[in-house]
Amino acid sequence: MERLRSSPLHANISTALDKQLESIHVVQARRKDEIVSASSRQRHGPPRCQDERVVLALAAALRALCLATLKVRTVLWCALQMTVPK
């Protein structure tokens, strides 16, 4: 969109995109932790408290990703409106 406008977009747009990318990386890390926890639970028996913490961390990361995605959708829509000629 910056190329179409021939000028840089507002800094909040790139900030929102960076936050969404960071949220994606956090969700990926929490999912890997959950997989490791689930595989170790099958080998060594059920340590329930640790497993619940891992799942809650994944749920919190998914919530943050949802919020970041909503913000990015809004920001990109605004950027599109500024880019498209009237």
Disulfide bonds with the S-S distance in Angstrom:
none
